[in-house]
Amino acid sequence: MTLKFKTVMLNWLGRLPLELVLWVAGLTLLAIAEPEGHGQVHHFTFCPLANMGLDWCPGCGLGRSITQLFHGNLAESFHQHWLGIPAVIIIGLRIITLSQYEWKKNKNRKN
């Protein structure tokens, strides 16, 4: 690898809208995931409360709720976690805001 190639790659990576990419990737992965019913499958989790054996956690089920919502199961989505629908709305608005910002930034860069 030449120094010029490394510099170009670092500049390109520096301009990458990381937050936008992560939100879009996260929602895409949740949208293509297989939906599970409430308490249907035990899975690996990073949640410290669930790993300590506690049944209640304020965030557990949010991803499953979003997956159910993307598959059109509104009632199951609400049953998994009541914040799933507001989370999709808030993340969607954040994606729109970040996209508009990136659009304007690229438009000003070309002028």
N, C-alpha and C positions, 0 to 999 in steps of 0.2 A: 504494500500500500504506500502510495506516495503521500507526502505531506499535504499537497494540495487536495487530494481526495479526502484525507482525514479532515481537513479544514472545512471542505464543502459538506461532508457528512455531519460534522458537529454543528455547522450553521443550520442545516436542514432539521436536525433533531432539536436544536434550540428553538426553532420556530414552530415546532409541532405543538398544537394546542392539546396538551396532555390531559387536562381535565375533561375537555370535550370528548376526546378519544375514549377515556375511561368510562364516562357516563354512557356513551353510545354502545361501547362493547359490553358493559354490564347489563344494560337493558336488552341488548340483542341476545346475550347468553341466557338471560331469564326467560326471554320470549321463546327460545327454541328448546328449553328444558322440558322434560317430561313432567306434567303436573302430577302431584301426589295428593291424596286425600288426607284429612287431618288425622294424625296419629297412625297413618298407614304404614310408613316405612321408617325404620330407625336408620339414621345416617350419621356420618362423621360430621362433627361441628366444631368450630373454633370458639363457640360461646363458653366462657368460663363458668357461668351459672349452670348451664346444662351439663357441663363436664363434672361439676361438683354434685350433681344429682338433684338439683332444684328443678321443679317443674315449671316455675314461672320465670319468665325473662321478658323485659319490655320489647326486645327486638326480635326474638325468635319467631319465625313464621313469616317475616316480612318478605323474604325472597320467594317463598312458596306462594304467598298471597299475590305477588306481582305476576308470577308464572300463571297462576289460575286466572288472573285478570286478562292476561294476553291470550289465553285460550278460551275466553268468553264465559268463564264460570264465575259470574259476579257474586253469587251467594257463597260459594266455596272460598272465593277470595276474601270476602268479608269475614268468614268464619276462621280462616287461617290467621289473619291479622287485620284489624280494622283500619290501620294506617296504610295498607297497600295501595288503595286508590289515591289518597292524597299524595303518597310518595311518588307515584307515577306522574301525577299532574305537576308536582313541584320539580321533579327531575326533568320532565318534558319541557317545562318553561325555562329551566336552566340551560338545557341543550339549545333551545331557540335563541336565548340571549347570547350564549357563547358563539353560536353560529353567526348571528348578526354582527357581533364584534369582530370575528375573524373575517367575515365578508368585507366589512368596512376597512379593516386593517390591510387586507390584500388589495382592495380597490385603491386606497391611498398610496400604497407602495408602488403601484403601477403608474400612477400619475406623477 
